[in-house]
């Protein structure tokens, strides 16, 4: 009887340890919105606090860079919105080279945390219950995992959080996942970080517009700018082209087999 009780307690403890990281991630995500922290991940907040942010970077550069690094990891791991703003802000505050490098490493680590949590908590159970169709999909994905990962990372048609967890359900190896993530996000990260170097002029322009609007006594004098407008069709087509290039090894392998 005691052995059965101990076995049941051990099973429950294992379940708690397995699902606890996932519960923490979900709590972080929900708390982010309930506590109103989402207002901090907006262009208007960055614009209003431009001087404070620049002063902090100038006075405490290493600390500011470290805080940015840590927050980016948490944001990616918890699938928080605002990744584009964070990346552009990194280029704005630290320069596109330093900001880009730190962002690539932080995003890779954050994505890896989420991948490991998804794989260990629900990934194995899902594969066992899904049946042969998922096993077939898993085998096909694993055969060219790196190329597929590069394609998913390069082409801006798939949500970042979805690409972070989908490979966990397909049995992708951690090393392959980290390599594919690291290499796949480099082009987009540095492009957006470089766009961030011109963010200051946009902020100043928006602030001047708001000041003129207020001086004229007009209503609704607010910052009105969408970061998405910085992403041109040329940039999107370039990413798609890179994604297609990443699939060339897969095509060649299938041609050789046929």
ABEGO torsion letter per residue (X at the ends): XAAAAAAAAAAAAAAAAAAAAAAAAAAAAAAAAAAGAAAABBAAAAAAAAAAAAAAAAABAAAAAAAAAAAAAAAAAAGBBGAAAAAAAAAAAAEAAAAAAAAAAAAAAAAAAAAAAAAAAAAAAAAAAAEAAAAAAAAAAAAAAAAAAAAAAABAABBAAAAAAAAAAAGBBAAAAAAAAAAAAAAAAAAAAAAAAAAAAAAAAAAAAAAAAAAAGBBGBBBBBBAAAABBAAAAAAAAAAAAAAAAAAAAAAAAAX
